[in-house]
Amino acid sequence: MTSRRGNRVQERTGHPVLRALAWLTALAVLAAAIAGVTVLHQRGSLNEFLCGGDCGDRYVTAPEQLDVADPAGQALSSPPPAEADQGAVSAAVEATLGQPLLGPHVGVSVRELDGTEVLATSPDAFIPASTTKVLTAYAALTTLDPAQHFRTSVRLDGSRLVLVGGGDPYLMATPADRGFAAPADLATLADRTAADLVERGLTQVQLAFDDTMFTGPADNPTWEPSYASQNQVSPITALWTDRGRVDKRRVEDPSGTAASIFAAQLTERGVTVTAVEPGQAPTSATEVADVEGPTVAQAVERMVLTSDNGAAEVLARHVAIAAGAEPSFTGATESIRTALAAAGVETTGLELSDGSGLSRRNRIAPSTLTSVVAASREAAPQLTGDLPVAGFTGTLVERFVGVAGRGLARVKTGALNQVHSLAGTVTTADGVVLTVAVMVDQADLTRPLDSRAAVDAVVASLAGCSCAAP
């Protein structure tokens, strides 16, 4: 005898019409998911979702908080280990390169620390996403003085103050602990400025703001329009606070916003500001206060660790200034190329439209990335130490968990729609340290996280390899 409850269950699940409705609902959910990913693809907006773009402060881990062996980082300052066996390296990655999730366009380069390439699966240049920042970081560390501080100042011309932007990528509105060397902030600058003005008997001023250190467009014409609405990057200027954001939202005029914040801070300290407008101070103006931000080395470390798009573009402009080029997107990318050429880095197929990797017009070959990492051993040893540690720091905190590469790879991440890349160093099971780059730019569109894991697996295969030459 069947109970009424049993009949109701059967009615709910067994009726042909209900079964058809269930299938239609499932199909609708699947279609919505695919449509959502497609929309993201069209907008170019998987960066933040996959944390290969600007990942923010939640991925900052101070090096002293790490409790992990770091052979990859240590090896660059020690004598080169045994040579790698080319056949063993090729065999190690062969199985992982066949994963359909990677798509039809895959490139891998593996080098020894002396720059000898032991594996190159493709001569092509790929859309690199944020692994572009490896090139920017190298150029910054070799072109600029790593110990140089970014400086923001205030100058006085009669009763007119000028807030002068010095291109500090990490200038804050108010003091804050950002997980690395204390950044400069406008509140401290306002304290010092107000104290000086009061001593001079000035309690009412006009305020101008000068961001002319950088030139050219503040937004890159090759960037997707959605990058603005999704906070991927703010307009690039020489004067901003909190990376061009207020309440974590991108502002259209970072320079004017910073000046308005500074004006309000001066008013709170007894100095009335009657007007705020763009302007420059004459050479005869008197400097009344300044604040020093992080050093170039500290800014590069943070930029690489968190994949900070804005900081990458600001640093690239400083590279241009040091190289005597126009401090714009064009001058910055030209200066990065110059720095690579000076180091003898392979640049076949290289195309750069920005320093952050947001542009889908960028093209970098895997061999270029491994060549840069190898070159940094002598020219910029800090670079490999700045790279995120697999499974522990930066953009790799939540990756390589449960696989061979955890703690053994230091690699910069990159992610755009259908684009996944890694570039850095990996230590094999028998202690050989290799530079590695893995790049795909036609990955499975509907399964971005799985595609990303498939790229991780290639690096993990090297970490699990006994690849030392006999």
C-alpha positions as CSV (number, residue, x, y, z in Angstrom):
1,M,0.0,0.0,0.0
2,T,1.4,3.4,-1.0
3,S,1.0,6.2,1.5
4,R,-0.4,9.6,0.5
5,R,3.0,11.1,1.2
6,G,4.6,8.6,-1.2
7,N,2.1,9.5,-3.8
8,R,2.9,13.1,-3.4
9,V,6.6,12.5,-3.7
10,Q,6.0,10.5,-6.9
11,E,3.7,13.2,-8.2
12,R,6.4,15.8,-7.6
13,T,9.3,13.9,-9.1
14,G,7.9,11.4,-11.4
15,H,5.4,13.2,-13.6
16,P,6.6,13.7,-17.2
17,V,5.7,17.3,-17.2
18,L,7.5,17.9,-13.9
19,R,10.6,16.1,-15.1
20,A,10.6,18.2,-18.2
21,L,10.3,21.4,-16.1
22,A,13.2,20.2,-13.9
23,W,15.4,19.7,-17.0
24,L,14.4,23.1,-18.4
25,T,15.3,24.7,-15.1
26,A,18.7,23.0,-15.0
27,L,19.3,24.1,-18.6
28,A,18.3,27.6,-17.8
29,V,20.7,27.8,-14.8
30,L,23.5,26.4,-17.0
31,A,22.7,28.9,-19.8
32,A,22.7,31.7,-17.2
33,A,26.1,30.7,-15.9
34,I,27.6,30.5,-19.4
35,A,26.0,33.8,-20.3
36,G,27.5,35.4,-17.2
37,V,30.9,34.2,-18.0
38,T,30.5,35.3,-21.6
39,V,29.5,38.8,-20.4
40,L,32.6,38.9,-18.1
41,H,34.7,37.7,-21.1
42,Q,33.3,40.5,-23.3
43,R,34.0,43.1,-20.6
44,G,37.5,41.8,-20.0
45,S,36.6,41.6,-16.3
46,L,37.9,38.3,-14.9
47,N,41.0,40.0,-13.5
48,E,39.7,40.8,-10.0
49,F,37.7,37.5,-9.9
50,L,40.8,35.4,-10.5
51,C,43.1,37.8,-8.6
52,G,45.6,38.1,-11.5
53,G,45.0,41.8,-11.7
54,D,44.8,44.2,-8.7
55,C,44.2,41.9,-5.8
56,G,44.3,44.4,-3.0
57,D,45.6,44.4,0.6
58,R,44.1,41.1,1.7
59,Y,46.9,39.3,-0.1
60,V,49.7,41.2,1.7
61,T,51.8,39.0,4.0
62,A,55.0,40.4,5.5
63,P,58.0,38.2,4.8
64,E,58.8,37.9,8.5
65,Q,55.4,36.2,9.0
66,L,56.4,33.4,6.7
67,D,57.4,30.1,8.2
68,V,58.4,28.3,5.0
69,A,61.6,27.1,3.4
70,D,62.4,29.4,0.5
71,P,64.9,27.6,-1.7
72,A,63.8,29.4,-4.8
73,G,64.4,32.8,-3.3
74,Q,67.7,31.8,-1.6
75,A,69.2,30.1,-4.7
76,L,69.6,33.3,-6.7
77,S,72.1,34.6,-4.2
78,S,74.0,31.3,-3.9
79,P,76.2,29.4,-6.4
80,P,74.3,27.9,-9.3
81,P,73.2,24.3,-8.6
82,A,73.6,21.3,-10.8
83,E,72.5,21.6,-14.4
84,A,69.1,20.4,-15.5
85,D,68.5,17.4,-17.7
86,Q,66.6,18.6,-20.7
87,G,64.9,15.3,-21.3
88,A,63.7,15.1,-17.7
89,V,62.4,18.6,-17.8
90,S,60.5,17.9,-21.0
91,A,59.1,14.6,-19.7
92,A,58.0,16.3,-16.4
93,V,55.7,18.8,-18.2
94,E,54.6,16.7,-21.1
95,A,51.5,15.2,-19.4
96,T,50.3,18.5,-17.9
97,L,50.6,20.3,-21.2
98,G,48.0,18.0,-22.8
99,Q,45.1,19.2,-20.6
100,P,42.2,20.4,-22.8
101,L,41.5,23.2,-20.3
102,L,44.6,25.0,-21.4
103,G,43.3,25.4,-24.9
104,P,45.2,25.2,-28.2
105,H,47.7,28.0,-27.6
106,V,50.2,27.0,-24.9
107,G,53.7,28.2,-24.3
108,V,56.3,27.1,-21.8
109,S,59.9,28.2,-21.3
110,V,62.3,26.8,-18.8
111,R,65.8,28.0,-18.2
112,E,68.7,27.4,-15.8
113,L,69.8,30.3,-13.7
114,D,72.6,31.2,-16.0
115,G,70.1,31.8,-18.7
116,T,70.5,28.6,-20.7
117,E,67.1,27.6,-22.0
118,V,66.4,23.9,-21.6
119,L,62.8,23.9,-22.8
120,A,60.8,26.1,-25.2
121,T,57.5,24.7,-26.5
122,S,56.5,27.6,-28.6
123,P,58.2,30.6,-30.2
124,D,55.0,32.6,-30.1
125,A,54.3,35.7,-28.1
126,F,51.2,35.5,-25.9
127,I,48.8,37.9,-24.2
128,P,50.7,38.0,-20.9
129,A,48.2,39.7,-18.5
130,S,49.9,40.6,-15.2
131,T,53.1,38.8,-15.9
132,T,53.9,42.0,-17.8
133,K,54.7,43.4,-14.3
134,V,57.8,41.2,-14.2
135,L,59.2,43.4,-17.0
136,T,58.1,46.6,-15.3
137,A,59.6,45.5,-12.0
138,Y,62.9,44.6,-13.7
139,A,63.0,47.9,-15.5
140,A,62.2,49.9,-12.3
141,L,64.9,48.0,-10.2
142,T,67.6,48.5,-12.9
143,T,66.8,52.0,-14.1
144,L,65.8,53.7,-10.9
145,D,67.7,53.9,-7.6
146,P,66.0,51.2,-5.4
147,A,66.7,53.3,-2.3
148,Q,65.1,56.4,-3.7
149,H,62.0,57.6,-1.8
150,F,58.9,59.0,-3.5
151,R,58.3,62.5,-2.3
152,T,55.2,64.7,-2.1
153,S,55.8,68.4,-1.2
154,V,54.0,71.7,-0.6
155,R,55.4,75.0,-1.9
156,L,54.4,78.6,-1.0
157,D,54.1,81.5,-3.5
158,G,52.8,84.5,-1.6
159,S,49.5,83.4,-0.2
160,R,49.1,80.6,-2.7
161,L,50.1,77.0,-1.8
162,V,50.9,74.4,-4.4
163,L,50.6,70.7,-3.6
164,V,53.2,69.0,-5.8
165,G,52.7,65.4,-6.7
166,G,55.9,63.3,-6.9
167,G,54.3,60.2,-8.3
168,D,54.1,58.3,-5.0
169,P,52.1,55.2,-5.9
170,Y,51.1,54.6,-2.3
171,L,50.4,58.0,-0.9
172,M,47.6,57.8,1.6
173,A,44.9,60.3,2.7
174,T,45.4,59.5,6.4
175,P,48.0,57.3,8.3
176,A,47.4,53.6,7.8
177,D,49.1,50.3,8.3
178,R,49.3,48.8,4.8
179,G,51.4,45.7,5.6
180,F,54.7,47.1,4.4
181,A,57.0,50.1,5.2
182,A,54.8,53.0,6.5
183,P,53.5,55.0,3.5
184,A,53.4,58.8,3.4
185,D,50.0,60.4,4.0
186,L,48.4,63.8,3.4
187,A,47.3,64.2,7.0
188,T,50.9,64.3,8.1
189,L,51.7,66.7,5.3
190,A,48.8,68.9,6.4
191,D,50.2,68.9,10.0
192,R,53.6,70.1,8.8
193,T,52.2,72.6,6.3
194,A,49.8,74.2,8.8
195,A,52.5,74.5,11.5
196,D,54.8,76.3,9.0
197,L,52.0,78.6,7.8
198,V,50.9,79.6,11.4
199,E,54.5,80.5,12.1
200,R,54.4,82.8,9.1
201,G,51.1,84.3,10.2
202,L,49.2,82.9,7.3
203,T,45.7,81.5,8.1
204,Q,44.1,81.9,4.7
205,V,45.5,80.6,1.4
206,Q,44.6,79.5,-2.0
207,L,45.6,75.9,-3.0
208,A,46.8,74.8,-6.3
209,F,47.7,71.2,-7.2
210,D,50.5,70.2,-9.6
211,D,50.4,66.7,-11.2
212,T,52.5,67.6,-14.2
213,M,55.2,65.1,-13.5
214,F,53.3,62.7,-15.8
215,T,52.0,63.4,-19.2
216,G,49.7,61.8,-21.8
217,P,46.3,60.2,-21.2
218,A,45.5,59.1,-17.7
219,D,43.5,56.1,-19.0
220,N,45.0,53.7,-21.5
221,P,43.0,53.7,-24.8
222,T,43.7,49.9,-25.1
223,W,42.0,49.1,-21.8
224,E,38.5,47.7,-21.6
225,P,36.0,50.3,-20.5
226,S,34.8,48.0,-17.8
227,Y,38.1,48.3,-16.0
228,A,37.0,51.7,-14.6
229,S,33.6,50.6,-13.3
230,Q,35.2,47.5,-11.7
231,N,38.0,49.3,-10.0
232,Q,40.7,47.5,-11.9
233,V,42.8,50.6,-12.2
234,S,42.4,54.4,-11.5
235,P,43.4,57.2,-13.9
236,I,47.2,57.4,-13.7
237,T,48.4,60.6,-12.3
238,A,51.5,61.9,-10.3
239,L,49.2,63.0,-7.5
240,W,46.7,60.7,-5.9
241,T,45.8,59.1,-2.5
242,D,44.8,55.6,-1.7
243,R,45.6,54.5,-5.3
244,G,43.1,56.9,-6.8
245,R,40.2,55.7,-4.7
246,V,37.8,57.1,-2.1
247,D,36.0,54.5,0.0
248,K,37.7,51.9,-2.2
249,R,35.9,53.2,-5.3
250,R,37.8,54.7,-8.3
251,V,37.5,58.5,-8.7
252,E,37.6,60.2,-12.1
253,D,40.0,63.0,-11.0
254,P,42.5,61.6,-8.5
255,S,44.6,64.7,-8.5
256,G,41.7,67.1,-7.8
257,T,40.3,64.7,-5.2
258,A,43.6,64.5,-3.4
259,A,43.8,68.3,-3.4
260,S,40.3,68.7,-2.0
261,I,41.1,66.2,0.8
262,F,44.3,68.2,1.6
263,A,42.3,71.5,1.6
264,A,39.8,70.0,4.1
265,Q,42.7,68.8,6.3
266,L,44.3,72.3,6.3
267,T,41.0,73.8,7.3
268,E,40.7,71.4,10.2
269,R,44.1,72.6,11.3
270,G,43.2,76.3,11.3
271,V,44.2,77.3,7.8
272,T,41.3,78.4,5.6
273,V,41.5,77.4,1.9
274,T,39.6,79.8,-0.3
275,A,40.0,78.0,-3.6
276,V,41.3,74.7,-5.1
277,E,42.5,74.6,-8.7
278,P,45.2,73.1,-10.9
279,G,48.4,75.1,-11.1
280,Q,52.2,75.1,-10.8
281,A,54.6,76.8,-8.4
282,P,57.2,79.1,-9.8
283,T,60.8,78.2,-9.2
284,S,61.0,81.0,-6.7
285,A,58.3,79.4,-4.5
286,T,59.4,78.3,-1.0
287,E,59.0,74.7,0.0
288,V,57.2,74.6,3.4
289,A,56.7,70.8,4.0
290,D,57.1,67.4,2.5
291,V,56.5,63.7,3.2
292,E,58.5,60.7,2.0
293,G,56.8,57.5,0.9
294,P,58.3,54.1,0.4
295,T,61.4,53.5,-1.6
296,V,61.4,52.3,-5.1
297,A,62.4,48.8,-3.8
298,Q,59.5,48.8,-1.4
299,A,57.0,49.9,-4.0
300,V,58.2,47.3,-6.4
301,E,57.9,44.6,-3.8
302,R,54.3,45.5,-3.0
303,M,53.3,46.0,-6.6
304,V,54.6,42.5,-7.5
305,L,53.2,40.8,-4.5
306,T,49.6,42.1,-4.9
307,S,49.7,42.6,-8.6
308,D,48.9,46.3,-8.2
309,N,47.9,47.7,-11.6
310,G,48.1,51.4,-10.7
311,A,51.5,51.1,-9.0
312,A,52.9,49.3,-12.0
313,E,51.8,52.1,-14.3
314,V,53.2,54.8,-11.9
315,L,56.5,52.9,-11.6
316,A,56.7,52.6,-15.4
317,R,56.4,56.4,-15.8
318,H,59.3,56.9,-13.3
319,V,61.3,54.5,-15.5
320,A,60.5,56.8,-18.5
321,I,61.6,59.9,-16.6
322,A,64.9,58.3,-15.6
323,A,65.4,57.2,-19.1
324,G,64.8,60.7,-20.5
325,A,61.5,59.7,-22.2
326,E,58.1,61.1,-22.1
327,P,56.4,60.0,-18.8
328,S,53.3,58.6,-20.6
329,F,52.1,55.1,-21.5
330,T,54.1,55.4,-24.7
331,G,57.3,56.6,-23.1
332,A,57.0,54.1,-20.3
333,T,56.7,51.1,-22.5
334,E,59.5,52.3,-24.7
335,S,61.7,52.7,-21.7
336,I,60.9,49.2,-20.4
337,R,62.0,47.8,-23.8
338,T,65.2,49.8,-23.5
339,A,65.9,48.3,-20.1
340,L,65.4,44.8,-21.4
341,A,67.6,45.4,-24.4
342,A,70.4,46.7,-22.2
343,A,70.3,43.4,-20.3
344,G,70.4,41.3,-23.5
345,V,66.9,39.9,-22.8
346,E,65.2,38.1,-25.7
347,T,62.4,40.3,-27.0
348,T,61.2,38.5,-30.1
349,G,57.5,39.3,-30.6
350,L,57.4,41.8,-27.7
351,E,54.6,44.3,-27.8
352,L,53.7,46.6,-24.9
353,S,50.9,49.0,-24.5
354,D,51.1,49.4,-20.7
355,G,53.2,48.3,-17.7
356,S,50.5,46.5,-15.8
357,G,49.3,43.9,-18.3
358,L,45.7,45.0,-18.4
359,S,46.0,45.7,-22.2
360,R,45.1,42.7,-24.4
361,R,47.3,44.1,-27.0
362,N,50.4,43.2,-25.0
363,R,52.4,40.3,-26.3
364,I,55.3,38.6,-24.5
365,A,57.0,35.3,-25.3
366,P,57.6,32.8,-22.5
367,S,61.3,32.9,-23.4
368,T,61.3,36.7,-22.7
369,L,59.9,36.2,-19.2
370,T,62.4,33.5,-18.2
371,S,65.2,35.6,-19.7
372,V,64.2,38.5,-17.6
373,V,64.0,36.4,-14.4
374,A,67.4,34.9,-15.2
375,A,68.9,38.3,-15.9
376,S,67.6,39.6,-12.5
377,R,70.0,37.2,-10.7
378,E,72.8,39.6,-11.3
379,A,71.1,42.9,-12.1
380,A,68.1,42.9,-9.8
381,P,68.3,40.0,-7.3
382,Q,65.4,41.5,-5.3
383,L,62.9,40.7,-8.0
384,T,62.7,36.9,-7.4
385,G,62.4,37.5,-3.7
386,D,59.4,39.8,-4.3
387,L,57.5,37.1,-6.3
388,P,54.6,35.5,-4.4
389,V,55.4,32.1,-2.8
390,A,53.1,29.3,-4.0
391,G,50.5,28.6,-1.4
392,F,51.7,31.2,1.0
393,T,51.9,34.8,-0.1
394,G,50.5,37.5,-2.4
395,T,48.4,36.4,-5.3
396,L,49.3,32.7,-4.6
397,V,47.9,32.5,-1.1
398,E,45.0,30.3,-2.3
399,R,46.8,28.4,-5.0
400,F,49.1,25.4,-5.2
401,V,47.4,23.9,-2.1
402,G,47.9,20.2,-2.1
403,V,50.3,20.0,-5.0
404,A,54.0,19.7,-5.4
405,G,54.7,23.4,-6.1
406,R,53.6,24.7,-2.7
407,G,56.5,26.6,-1.1
408,L,58.8,25.6,-4.0
409,A,57.6,28.1,-6.6
410,R,57.9,31.8,-6.6
411,V,55.9,33.1,-9.6
412,K,54.1,36.2,-10.8
413,T,50.5,35.5,-11.8
414,G,48.5,36.8,-14.7
415,A,44.8,36.5,-15.6
416,L,42.5,37.9,-18.1
417,N,39.6,36.2,-19.9
418,Q,41.0,33.0,-21.4
419,V,44.5,34.2,-20.4
420,H,46.5,32.5,-17.6
421,S,50.2,32.9,-17.0
422,L,52.9,32.3,-14.4
423,A,56.5,33.4,-14.5
424,G,59.3,33.1,-11.9
425,T,61.4,30.3,-10.3
426,V,60.7,26.8,-9.2
427,T,62.9,24.3,-7.3
428,T,62.7,20.7,-8.4
429,A,62.5,17.7,-6.1
430,D,66.3,17.3,-6.3
431,G,67.2,20.9,-5.7
432,V,67.6,22.3,-9.2
433,V,66.4,25.9,-9.4
434,L,64.8,26.8,-12.7
435,T,63.3,29.9,-14.2
436,V,59.9,29.1,-15.7
437,A,57.1,30.7,-17.7
438,V,53.8,29.1,-18.6
439,M,51.4,31.0,-20.8
440,V,48.0,30.3,-22.4
441,D,45.7,32.8,-24.0
442,Q,42.9,30.6,-25.5
443,A,41.9,28.7,-22.4
444,D,38.5,27.2,-21.7
445,L,36.2,30.1,-21.4
446,T,33.6,28.4,-19.2
447,R,35.9,27.0,-16.5
448,P,38.4,29.8,-15.7
449,L,39.3,28.5,-12.2
450,D,40.0,25.0,-13.6
451,S,42.1,26.5,-16.4
452,R,44.1,28.4,-13.9
453,A,44.7,25.2,-11.9
454,A,45.8,23.5,-15.1
455,V,48.5,26.2,-15.5
456,D,49.5,25.7,-11.9
457,A,49.9,22.0,-12.6
458,V,52.6,22.6,-15.2
459,V,54.7,24.4,-12.6
460,A,53.9,21.8,-10.0
461,S,55.1,19.1,-12.3
462,L,58.6,20.7,-12.3
463,A,58.5,21.0,-8.6
464,G,58.0,17.3,-8.4
465,C,60.6,16.4,-10.9
466,S,64.0,14.9,-10.4
467,C,65.5,17.0,-13.1
468,A,69.2,17.3,-12.3
469,A,71.6,16.2,-15.0
470,P,73.4,13.0,-14.3
